[in-house]
Amino acid sequence: MATPDPSSLEARLEELETRLAFQEHALSEMSDALAQARHEAERNAELVRRVMEELKSSRASFLADPAEEPPPPHY
């Protein structure tokens, strides 16, 4: 069995280190993108909640009891 060439092993090690560095960088970018997406989803959920509350309150005013409304100004 032949012994591996030290320069070949060094080249393979460099290639593995390069790949690892690239993967760590890609993982970091994906983590940042995920955090940003979660933040945006939370913000959108809050906006939807507020819109629903406003819709409920405006719906209540549309369905108000006519007896509770003040008379028109010409009376």
N, CA, C and O atoms as a Tinker XYZ file with bonds, in Angstrom:
   300  protein
     1  N      0.855000   -1.170000    0.000000    73     2
     2  CA     0.000000    0.000000    0.000000    64     1     3
     3  C      0.899000    1.229000    0.000000    63     2     4     5
     4  O      1.860000    1.308000    0.765000    81     3
     5  N      0.578000    2.183000   -0.863000    73     3     6
     6  CA     1.389000    3.391000   -0.997000    64     5     7
     7  C      0.994000    4.398000    0.068000    63     6     8     9
     8  O     -0.172000    4.491000    0.451000    81     7
     9  N      1.966000    5.141000    0.537000    73     7    10
    10  CA     1.678000    6.181000    1.529000    64     9    11
    11  C      1.163000    7.413000    0.802000    63    10    12    13
    12  O      1.664000    7.752000   -0.270000    81    11
    13  N      0.178000    8.082000    1.366000    73    11    14
    14  CA    -0.373000    9.268000    0.705000    64    13    15
    15  C      0.658000   10.388000    0.631000    63    14    16    17
    16  O      1.488000   10.555000    1.524000    81    15
    17  N      0.583000   11.131000   -0.432000    73    15    18
    18  CA     1.471000   12.275000   -0.655000    64    17    19
    19  C      1.079000   13.394000    0.309000    63    18    20    21
    20  O     -0.088000   13.781000    0.365000    81    19
    21  N      2.048000   13.919000    1.072000    73    19    22
    22  CA     1.718000   14.987000    2.035000    64    21    23
    23  C      1.091000   16.223000    1.370000    63    22    24    25
    24  O      0.206000   16.853000    1.950000    81    23
    25  N      1.538000   16.569000    0.174000    73    23    26
    26  CA     0.970000   17.745000   -0.493000    64    25    27
    27  C     -0.476000   17.471000   -0.912000    63    26    28    29
    28  O     -1.301000   18.384000   -0.929000    81    27
    29  N     -0.779000   16.228000   -1.246000    73    27    30
    30  CA    -2.150000   15.847000   -1.601000    64    29    31
    31  C     -3.056000   15.947000   -0.374000    63    30    32    33
    32  O     -4.180000   16.443000   -0.453000    81    31
    33  N     -2.546000   15.466000    0.761000    73    31    34
    34  CA    -3.325000   15.562000    2.003000    64    33    35
    35  C     -3.551000   17.017000    2.397000    63    34    36    37
    36  O     -4.631000   17.389000    2.857000    81    35
    37  N     -2.525000   17.827000    2.211000    73    35    38
    38  CA    -2.645000   19.247000    2.543000    64    37    39
    39  C     -3.670000   19.923000    1.628000    63    38    40    41
    40  O     -4.451000   20.755000    2.091000    81    39
    41  N     -3.676000   19.581000    0.352000    73    39    42
    42  CA    -4.638000   20.157000   -0.586000    64    41    43
    43  C     -6.053000   19.732000   -0.218000    63    42    44    45
    44  O     -6.978000   20.543000   -0.269000    81    43
    45  N     -6.225000   18.475000    0.150000    73    43    46
    46  CA    -7.543000   17.995000    0.557000    64    45    47
    47  C     -8.013000   18.713000    1.824000    63    46    48    49
    48  O     -9.180000   19.084000    1.948000    81    47
    49  N     -7.078000   18.900000    2.765000    73    47    50
    50  CA    -7.417000   19.594000    4.006000    64    49    51
    51  C     -7.815000   21.039000    3.716000    63    50    52    53
    52  O     -8.778000   21.545000    4.292000    81    51
    53  N     -7.082000   21.701000    2.832000    73    51    54
    54  CA    -7.430000   23.078000    2.455000    64    53    55
    55  C     -8.815000   23.135000    1.822000    63    54    56    57
    56  O     -9.606000   24.032000    2.115000    81    55
    57  N     -9.104000   22.158000    0.939000    73    55    58
    58  CA   -10.416000   22.107000    0.299000    64    57    59
    59  C    -11.522000   21.928000    1.337000    63    58    60    61
    60  O    -12.558000   22.588000    1.256000    81    59
    61  N    -11.311000   21.052000    2.301000    73    59    62
    62  CA   -12.307000   20.839000    3.356000    64    61    63
    63  C    -12.492000   22.083000    4.213000    63    62    64    65
    64  O    -13.616000   22.428000    4.577000    81    63
    65  N    -11.395000   22.756000    4.534000    73    63    66
    66  CA   -11.494000   23.987000    5.325000    64    65    67
    67  C    -12.238000   25.073000    4.556000    63    66    68    69
    68  O    -13.023000   25.825000    5.134000    81    67
    69  N    -11.988000   25.149000    3.252000    73    67    70
    70  CA   -12.683000   26.127000    2.411000    64    69    71
    71  C    -14.175000   25.833000    2.373000    63    70    72    73
    72  O    -14.998000   26.739000    2.511000    81    71
    73  N    -14.518000   24.570000    2.187000    73    71    74
    74  CA   -15.926000   24.187000    2.167000    64    73    75
    75  C    -16.593000   24.482000    3.505000    63    74    76    77
    76  O    -17.719000   24.978000    3.549000    81    75
    77  N    -15.903000   24.180000    4.584000    73    75    78
    78  CA   -16.455000   24.431000    5.918000    64    77    79
    79  C    -16.694000   25.924000    6.123000    63    78    80    81
    80  O    -17.739000   26.323000    6.637000    81    79
    81  N    -15.735000   26.744000    5.724000    73    79    82
    82  CA   -15.892000   28.194000    5.868000    64    81    83
    83  C    -17.081000   28.685000    5.045000    63    82    84    85
    84  O    -17.857000   29.519000    5.511000    81    83
    85  N    -17.227000   28.171000    3.820000    73    83    86
    86  CA   -18.358000   28.559000    2.975000    64    85    87
    87  C    -19.670000   28.149000    3.620000    63    86    88    89
    88  O    -20.620000   28.932000    3.639000    81    87
    89  N    -19.737000   26.945000    4.146000    73    87    90
    90  CA   -20.969000   26.466000    4.776000    64    89    91
    91  C    -21.300000   27.259000    6.035000    63    90    92    93
    92  O    -22.468000   27.552000    6.292000    81    91
    93  N    -20.292000   27.606000    6.816000    73    91    94
    94  CA   -20.536000   28.427000    8.010000    64    93    95
    95  C    -21.079000   29.790000    7.613000    63    94    96    97
    96  O    -21.983000   30.316000    8.262000    81    95
    97  N    -20.527000   30.365000    6.542000    73    95    98
    98  CA   -20.997000   31.668000    6.068000    64    97    99
    99  C    -22.440000   31.563000    5.573000    63    98   100   101
   100  O    -23.274000   32.412000    5.890000    81    99
   101  N    -22.728000   30.523000    4.798000    73    99   102
   102  CA   -24.086000   30.329000    4.282000    64   101   103
   103  C    -25.072000   30.111000    5.430000    63   102   104   105
   104  O    -26.187000   30.633000    5.401000    81   103
   105  N    -24.669000   29.353000    6.423000    73   103   106
   106  CA   -25.525000   29.100000    7.577000    64   105   107
   107  C    -25.806000   30.397000    8.340000    63   106   108   109
   108  O    -26.929000   30.626000    8.791000    81   107
   109  N    -24.804000   31.224000    8.478000    73   107   110
   110  CA   -24.975000   32.507000    9.155000    64   109   111
   111  C    -25.960000   33.398000    8.382000    63   110   112   113
   112  O    -26.824000   34.037000    8.983000    81   111
   113  N    -25.825000   33.438000    7.056000    73   111   114
   114  CA   -26.742000   34.236000    6.243000    64   113   115
   115  C    -28.170000   33.709000    6.347000    63   114   116   117
   116  O    -29.119000   34.489000    6.427000    81   115
   117  N    -28.321000   32.387000    6.345000    73   115   118
   118  CA   -29.654000   31.803000    6.462000    64   117   119
   119  C    -30.257000   32.096000    7.830000    63   118   120   121
   120  O    -31.458000   32.347000    7.939000    81   119
   121  N    -29.445000   32.067000    8.860000    73   119   122
   122  CA   -29.924000   32.367000   10.197000    64   121   123
   123  C    -30.403000   33.815000   10.279000    63   122   124   125
   124  O    -31.449000   34.094000   10.865000    81   123
   125  N    -29.643000   34.726000    9.699000    73   123   126
   126  CA   -30.043000   36.136000    9.677000    64   125   127
   127  C    -31.343000   36.326000    8.905000    63   126   128   129
   128  O    -32.220000   37.076000    9.333000    81   127
   129  N    -31.464000   35.645000    7.765000    73   127   130
   130  CA   -32.680000   35.761000    6.957000    64   129   131
   131  C    -33.881000   35.199000    7.708000    63   130   132   133
   132  O    -34.975000   35.760000    7.640000    81   131
   133  N    -33.684000   34.100000    8.420000    73   131   134
   134  CA   -34.778000   33.511000    9.193000    64   133   135
   135  C    -35.206000   34.449000   10.317000    63   134   136   137
   136  O    -36.401000   34.619000   10.559000    81   135
   137  N    -34.249000   35.054000   11.001000    73   135   138
   138  CA   -34.583000   35.996000   12.074000    64   137   139
   139  C    -35.356000   37.185000   11.516000    63   138   140   141
   140  O    -36.313000   37.653000   12.134000    81   139
   141  N    -34.947000   37.668000   10.361000    73   139   142
   142  CA   -35.648000   38.797000    9.733000    64   141   143
   143  C    -37.060000   38.385000    9.332000    63   142   144   145
   144  O    -38.002000   39.154000    9.520000    81   143
   145  N    -37.219000   37.184000    8.782000    73   143   146
   146  CA   -38.541000   36.708000    8.376000    64   145   147
   147  C    -39.455000   36.546000    9.589000    63   146   148   149
   148  O    -40.641000   36.870000    9.524000    81   147
   149  N    -38.910000   36.051000   10.679000    73   147   150
   150  CA   -39.718000   35.906000   11.903000    64   149   151
   151  C    -40.162000   37.265000   12.424000    63   150   152   153
   152  O    -41.308000   37.435000   12.841000    81   151
   153  N    -39.255000   38.226000   12.400000    73   151   154
   154  CA   -39.586000   39.580000   12.853000    64   153   155
   155  C    -40.694000   40.169000   11.974000    63   154   156   157
   156  O    -41.641000   40.772000   12.480000    81   155
   157  N    -40.571000   39.992000   10.671000    73   155   158
   158  CA   -41.579000   40.507000    9.754000    64   157   159
   159  C    -42.920000   39.806000    9.960000    63   158   160   161
   160  O    -43.969000   40.445000    9.882000    81   159
   161  N    -42.896000   38.511000   10.220000    73   159   162
   162  CA   -44.135000   37.770000   10.470000    64   161   163
   163  C    -44.805000   38.263000   11.750000    63   162   164   165
   164  O    -46.028000   38.397000   11.800000    81   163
   165  N    -44.013000   38.532000   12.778000    73   163   166
   166  CA   -44.578000   39.078000   14.026000    64   165   167
   167  C    -45.201000   40.445000   13.789000    63   166   168   169
   168  O    -46.278000   40.744000   14.305000    81   167
   169  N    -44.522000   41.266000   13.012000    73   167   170
   170  CA   -45.037000   42.597000   12.703000    64   169   171
   171  C    -46.336000   42.495000   11.898000    63   170   172   173
   172  O    -47.288000   43.232000   12.155000    81   171
   173  N    -46.373000   41.586000   10.932000    73   171   174
   174  CA   -47.587000   41.401000   10.134000    64   173   175
   175  C    -48.732000   40.871000   10.995000    63   174   176   177
   176  O    -49.878000   41.287000   10.823000    81   175
   177  N    -48.439000   39.968000   11.906000    73   175   178
   178  CA   -49.475000   39.438000   12.795000    64   177   179
   179  C    -50.045000   40.556000   13.665000    63   178   180   181
   180  O    -51.252000   40.602000   13.899000    81   179
   181  N    -49.197000   41.445000   14.139000    73   179   182
   182  CA   -49.660000   42.575000   14.945000    64   181   183
   183  C    -50.529000   43.510000   14.105000    63   182   184   185
   184  O    -51.546000   44.009000   14.587000    81   183
   185  N    -50.140000   43.748000   12.859000    73   183   186
   186  CA   -50.955000   44.599000   11.983000    64   185   187
   187  C    -52.323000   43.968000   11.730000    63   186   188   189
   188  O    -53.340000   44.661000   11.756000    81   187
   189  N    -52.351000   42.671000   11.488000    73   187   190
   190  CA   -53.620000   41.987000   11.258000    64   189   191
   191  C    -54.491000   42.062000   12.508000    63   190   192   193
   192  O    -55.701000   42.268000   12.410000    81   191
   193  N    -53.882000   41.896000   13.683000    73   191   194
   194  CA   -54.634000   41.980000   14.926000    64   193   195
   195  C    -55.267000   43.361000   15.080000    63   194   196   197
   196  O    -56.436000   43.479000   15.447000    81   195
   197  N    -54.485000   44.407000   14.797000    73   195   198
   198  CA   -55.010000   45.769000   14.917000    64   197   199
   199  C    -56.132000   46.030000   13.913000    63   198   200   201
   200  O    -57.143000   46.645000   14.250000    81   199
   201  N    -55.949000   45.564000   12.689000    73   199   202
   202  CA   -56.983000   45.750000   11.667000    64   201   203
   203  C    -58.263000   45.031000   12.082000    63   202   204   205
   204  O    -59.357000   45.570000   11.915000    81   203
   205  N    -58.138000   43.828000   12.617000    73   203   206
   206  CA   -59.319000   43.086000   13.063000    64   205   207
   207  C    -60.037000   43.827000   14.187000    63   206   208   209
   208  O    -61.267000   43.884000   14.207000    81   207
   209  N    -59.271000   44.396000   15.123000    73   207   210
   210  CA   -59.897000   45.168000   16.202000    64   209   211
   211  C    -60.627000   46.386000   15.652000    63   210   212   213
   212  O    -61.741000   46.691000   16.080000    81   211
   213  N    -60.004000   47.083000   14.704000    73   211   214
   214  CA   -60.652000   48.255000   14.107000    64   213   215
   215  C    -61.897000   47.845000   13.333000    63   214   216   217
   216  O    -62.913000   48.539000   13.374000    81   215
   217  N    -61.823000   46.728000   12.633000    73   215   218
   218  CA   -62.983000   46.241000   11.887000    64   217   219
   219  C    -64.121000   45.883000   12.823000    63   218   220   221
   220  O    -65.280000   46.194000   12.546000    81   219
   221  N    -63.797000   45.231000   13.930000    73   219   222
   222  CA   -64.837000   44.883000   14.907000    64   221   223
   223  C    -65.481000   46.134000   15.487000    63   222   224   225
   224  O    -66.702000   46.196000   15.629000    81   223
   225  N    -64.671000   47.124000   15.820000    73   223   226
   226  CA   -65.235000   48.342000   16.405000    64   225   227
   227  C    -66.051000   49.120000   15.375000    63   226   228   229
   228  O    -67.079000   49.699000   15.726000    81   227
   229  N    -65.627000   49.148000   14.136000    73   227   230
   230  CA   -66.400000   49.867000   13.117000    64   229   231
   231  C    -67.668000   49.088000   12.775000    63   230   232   233
   232  O    -68.700000   49.697000   12.491000    81   231
   233  N    -67.615000   47.762000   12.796000    73   231   234
   234  CA   -68.813000   46.954000   12.544000    64   233   235
   235  C    -69.853000   47.214000   13.638000    63   234   236   237
   236  O    -71.051000   47.286000   13.364000    81   235
   237  N    -69.387000   47.352000   14.857000    73   235   238
   238  CA   -70.301000   47.623000   15.963000    64   237   239
   239  C    -71.006000   48.961000   15.766000    63   238   240   241
   240  O    -72.186000   49.086000   16.096000    81   239
   241  N    -70.315000   49.952000   15.240000    73   239   242
   242  CA   -70.950000   51.256000   15.021000    64   241   243
   243  C    -71.942000   51.199000   13.861000    63   242   244   245
   244  O    -72.925000   51.941000   13.867000    81   243
   245  N    -71.716000   50.346000   12.872000    73   243   246
   246  CA   -72.669000   50.196000   11.768000    64   245   247
   247  C    -73.950000   49.505000   12.227000    63   246   248   249
   248  O    -75.032000   49.779000   11.709000    81   247
   249  N    -73.819000   48.617000   13.192000    73   247   250
   250  CA   -74.964000   47.851000   13.666000    64   249   251
   251  C    -75.548000   48.428000   14.961000    63   250   252   253
   252  O    -76.225000   47.722000   15.708000    81   251
   253  N    -75.289000   49.685000   15.219000    73   251   254
   254  CA   -75.768000   50.300000   16.463000    64   253   255
   255  C    -77.288000   50.378000   16.465000    63   254   256   257
   256  O    -77.929000   50.441000   15.415000    81   255
   257  N    -77.840000   50.373000   17.656000    73   255   258
   258  CA   -79.293000   50.455000   17.841000    64   257   259
   259  C    -79.745000   51.860000   17.450000    63   258   260   261
   260  O    -79.224000   52.836000   17.989000    81   259
   261  N    -80.703000   51.992000   16.526000    73   259   262
   262  CA   -81.155000   53.324000   16.100000    64   261   263
   263  C    -81.741000   54.138000   17.246000    63   262   264   265
   264  O    -81.687000   55.367000   17.204000    81   263
   265  N    -82.293000   53.500000   18.259000    73   263   266
   266  CA   -82.871000   54.224000   19.389000    64   265   267
   267  C    -81.793000   54.951000   20.186000    63   266   268   269
   268  O    -82.069000   55.955000   20.842000    81   267
   269  N    -80.563000   54.439000   20.126000    73   267   270
   270  CA   -79.478000   55.063000   20.892000    64   269   271
   271  C    -78.851000   56.239000   20.156000    63   270   272   273
   272  O    -78.109000   57.013000   20.761000    81   271
   273  N    -79.129000   56.387000   18.882000    73   271   274
   274  CA   -78.535000   57.468000   18.103000    64   273   275
   275  C    -79.271000   58.771000   18.364000    63   274   276   277
   276  O    -80.484000   58.768000   18.574000    81   275
   277  N    -78.554000   59.874000   18.351000    73   275   278
   278  CA   -79.226000   61.165000   18.551000    64   277   279
   279  C    -80.122000   61.480000   17.351000    63   278   280   281
   280  O    -79.875000   60.988000   16.250000    81   279
   281  N    -81.146000   62.285000   17.555000    73   279   282
   282  CA   -82.022000   62.625000   16.420000    64   281   283
   283  C    -81.277000   63.477000   15.406000    63   282   284   285
   284  O    -80.319000   64.161000   15.765000    81   283
   285  N    -81.691000   63.450000   14.164000    73   283   286
   286  CA   -81.044000   64.295000   13.150000    64   285   287
   287  C    -81.226000   65.769000   13.486000    63   286   288   289
   288  O    -82.138000   66.116000   14.237000    81   287
   289  N    -80.392000   66.630000   12.955000    73   287   290
   290  CA   -80.431000   68.056000   13.320000    64   289   291
   291  C    -81.730000   68.763000   12.913000    63   290   292   293
   292  O    -82.040000   69.798000   13.501000    81   291
   293  N    -82.493000   68.274000   11.958000    73   291   294
   294  CA   -83.692000   68.985000   11.526000    64   293   295
   295  C    -84.899000   68.737000   12.441000    63   294   296   297
   296  O    -85.967000   69.295000   12.190000    81   295
   297  N    -84.763000   67.914000   13.501000    73   295   298
   298  CA   -85.865000   67.695000   14.441000    64   297   299
   299  C    -85.835000   68.701000   15.538000    63   298   300
   300  O    -86.688000   68.673000   16.424000    81   299
